[in-house]
Amino acid sequence: MRIARELPPDPPSSIPPARHSFVDDTVAFASAALLVSLGIAFFEHARLVTGGTAGLALLLSYRFELPFGAAFLLINLPFFAFGWTRLGRSFALRTGFAVALVSAVSALQHRWLSLGAVQPVWAALSGGLLVGVGLLILFRHRCSLGGFNVLVLWLQERYGWRAGWAQLGLDAAILLLSLGTVGAGTIALSLIGVTALNVILAVNHRPGRYMAV
């Protein structure tokens, strides 16, 4: 009987990663902003809560009667500084631009989009998938939407932890902290949304899966 020998691993490719062009980045940023804004519209329509620093800022605004905008800015400042020092100035500046672009598109979308009846589970699932794909595009163009995105990307680069799974844990913790503020049914639906979002990231954004920079 012949025993099949294990083939040696392929030698590492000598071809350097392809760099994104200005046109590549422009298309990516515009596409991500539209997808994320549309996903957020589904969440808003179903009155779902979310994880991340947005969810934490909302929780603090409820608990301590702080304006949401002020709480969101204060919470994000340390993450922006962390991204600047750990992931580089370019990453931090691109992240700031992406946040501003999503904010602008979301504001315009309120004038141009009117949703009718949407079943809450479908809104949670669709919204999570849309935001997840938008974030995936931004991650692959070396930026994020700030907050926990910055931390989980650094954890993936530094320790090899999957960004999607790490962010899912953080998002789930924020939602559970919201139990005293919103009902258990809303939390359960919101968990569907954040799970769909982060599964997209965990499956598609991992070391070695995408080499362009």
N, C-alpha and C positions, 0 to 999 in steps of 0.2 A: 504494500500500500504506500502510495506516495503522500508525503506530508507536505502540505502547502506551506511555503516559507513566507513569513511576514515581509512585505515589501518595505524598504526603507522610506522614511518620510520624504516628501518633496523638498528640495532645497528652497530656502527663502527666496522670494522674488527680488530681483535687483532693480525692478521698476519702481521709482519713487511714487508716493501717493499723488494723484492728480489734484491740483489746487482748483478751488472754485473761482470762476471768473466773476467780474462785476455783474454781468447779466445773470449768471447762475444765482448769485446772492439776491439780486433784485426780485427775480421770480420766486425764489424760496421765501423771502420775507413777506411778499405780498400774499402768496398762497397760504402761508402759515397764519397770517393775521386774519384772513377771511375764514379759515377753518376754525380757528380758536374762537373767534367772535360768534360764529354760527353755533358752535357747541355751547358757549355761554348763554346764548339766547334760549336754547332748549332748557338749560338748567333754570334760568330765570322764569321761563313760562310755567314750568312745573313747580316753582317755588322750592327748589332744592338748595341745600347748603353744600359747601365744598370744603376741601382740605387745603393744605398749603398755608402760606402766610395770609392769603385772602380770608380763609376760614378762621385763622387765628385772630386776625384783626377784627373780624366781625364779632367773634366771641368776646374779645376785650372791650369792644364798643358797647356790647350789651351789658357786660358785667360792671364796667367802670364808667359808663356814660361818656365815653370818648367819641369824638367824631371819627367815622370810619376812615376817611382820607388821612387824617393825622396818624391814627393807629397803624394803618397800612404802610405809610411812609416810614415811621419809626421802626417798625419790625423789619422792613426791607433794607434799611441802611446798613446794618451789620453784614447782611448777605452780599450786598453790593461791594462793600469794602473787602470782604473775604474773597469774592470772585476776582477783584482787582489784584490782590496780593498772591493768590494761589493759582489762578487760571490765566492771569495776564490782563493788561490794559485793554487789548483788542476785544477779548471776551466780554469784559465789563461794559465797554462802550457799545458793543453790538447788542448786548442784553438790554441796556438802557434804551436803545433805539427800538428794539422789538417791543418792549413794554409800551413805549409811547405810541407805536404804530397800532398795536392791538387796541389800546385805549381809544385812539382816534377812529378806527374802523368800527368799534363797538358803539361809539357815540353816533356815527352816521347811520349805522344799521337800525337804530331805533326809529329813524325817519323812513327807512326804505323797506323794513320787514315787519309784517304783522302775521303772527301765528294764530291759527284757529285752535280747534280741540286737538290736544296731543296727550295720549295716554302716558301717565307718569313714568311707568317702567320703560316705555319706548323712549321717552325724553331723556331719562337717565342713561340708558345704554347708548343711544345715538349721540347725545351730547358728549359722553365720555370718550367714545371712539373718535369723534371729530377733534376734540381738544388733544387727544393722544397723538393723532396723526400730525396735527399742527406742531406740537412740541417735538415730535420725532424729526420733522423737517428742520426746526430750529437747532436742535442738538447736533444734527449732522452738518450744520453750517456754523458751528462753533459759537453758539450763543444759547440763550434760554429766556425764560420770562421771570427771572429773578427768584428770590425766596428759596424754597427748598430745592428748586431745580439746580441752583448753584452748588449746594451742599452735596446732593446725590451724584452730580457729575464728577465732583472732586473725589468722592468716595470710590466711584468706579475707576477713575484714573489712578488713584493712590493705592487702593486695596483690592480692586477687581470686583467689588460688590456691584451687582446689577442695579443700575439706576432706577429701573421701574419697580423692582421689589423693595428697594430702600424707601422710595417715595411713597409706595403703597402703605408701608408701615407707618410712616409719618402722617400721611393723610388720614388713615384710619384712626390714629390717636387723636387728631384734631376733631374728627367727627364724634368720637366717643366723649370727648370733653364738652361737646355741644349738647349732650343729652339733657342737661338741666335747663337749656334755653329753648330747644325745639323738641318736637315729639319723636318718639321712637320710630314711627312709620316713616317720617321724613329722613331720619338718619339711615334707615334700612335702604330706602330708595337712593339716597346719596352715595351709599357704599357701592351700589351697583355702578354708578357713574364713575367713581374714582377707581374702582377695580378695572373697568373696561379701559379707562385712560392709561393706567399703569401697566396693564398686561401688554398693550401695544408697545410701550417703551421697553419692557423687560424682554419681550420676544425679539424685537427688531434692533434695539440699540445695545450692543454689547461688544466687548473688545474683539477685534478681528473680523467683525461682520461688515464693516464699512470703512474704507481706507481713504476716501477723498477728504481733503481738508480745506 
